[in-house]
Amino acid sequence: MHELAITESVIKVAVGAAAGRRIHAIHLAIGVLSSIVDDSVQFYFDILSRDSLAAGATLHFRRIPASAQCQTCGHQCSIEPPLPPACPACASVALRISGGMEFHVESIDVEDDVGS
């Protein structure tokens, strides 16, 4: 349900940045470990944007990968949920996870002229 608040924030940021111009697309970057569900964001966006400059805009989702590095043997690999319990190379549980929790509006596509 946190997607509701997230989507409200996305619309607020995009409309503020659009400076009165109609929004055609919003590009979002979402980490694979963020637990944000694209379909839920899209669902809330379709409802919440109806009476705004973002009405009818297309959402584009880009997933940001995460990686794990073993603190024992140095092995590094990409990861996705569920997180690995141990290093695939040496079975150590000393894994350092990096990336994958990001979430931000990367860019918006707007009309060229106000009122077009």
N, C-alpha and C positions, 0 to 999 in steps of 0.2 A: 504494500500500500504506500510505501515511501515514494513510489513513482508519481503519485498525485502532486506532492509538494515539489518534487524535482521538475515536473512538467510545468507547474505554475512558474517556477523560477526561470526555466528556459524561455517561456513566452515573455516574461517580464524583461529579461536580458535582450532578447531579439527585438522586441518592439521598441525598447529604449534605444538600441543601436540603429534601428531602421530610420529614426528621425522623421517620422511621418510618411515614409514610403511603404508601399505594400511589399510584404515579404513573400518571395516565391519558394525559397528553400532554406532549411536550417540544417547545418552539418554538425553532428554531435560525435565526440570522441568518448568512448566508454571502455574502461578497463574490464578485462574478462573476469576479474575477481570481485567486481563491484556489486554484484547481485542485482543489478538493474536489468529489468526485462524489457527488451525493445518493444514487444507487442503491447505491454502495459503503458509505456510512454506514448506510443502511437494512439492507443485508445483514449487516454486522457487528453492528449493534444487535440484530437478531432473534436472533442466536446468543449474544452476550455478555450480554444482559439476561435470559435465560431463568430464572435462579435468583435474580433480584433484585426489588426493589420496582418496577422499571421493566418487568417482564415484561408483554408485551401492550400496552404504551403505544404511542401513535401519535406518529410524528415529523412535525413540520410544518417545512417549509423555506421561508425567505424570502430571496430573493436581493437583495443590496445592490448598487446600480449603481456604476459607475466613470465618471469623466469625464476628458476631456483638454482642456487649454487651451493654445492656441498662444502662445508667448512672443514671436512676431514680430508677429502681427496681432490677438491677443486673442480669436480665435474659440474658442468653447467648445462641446463636444459630448459626448454620452454615448458610451461605448465598451464593447465586449465583445471577448473573444478571437476572432480574433487581433488584436493591437493594430495600429492604423493606422501605416504607416511615415512618414506626413507629414500635415500639416494639410490637411483637405479644402478649405479656403478659399484658402490661399496656397501650399501645397506645402512650407512650411518644415518642417524636421525637429526644430525646437525646441519639442517638446510636453512639457507637464508633466502627468503622470498623477496623479489623486487618487482616493481611495476604491477600493472593490472588493476589498480584501485582508482585510477583517474576517472574524472568525468568533467567535461567542459564543452561549451559551444565553441566549435572551431571557426565557423564562419557562417554568414547568412548571405543569401542572394536576394537582392531587392530590386524594385523598379528603378530605372535610371532617373526619372523626373517625378517630383511630387505631384500627385493628382493624375498620373498617366494611367 
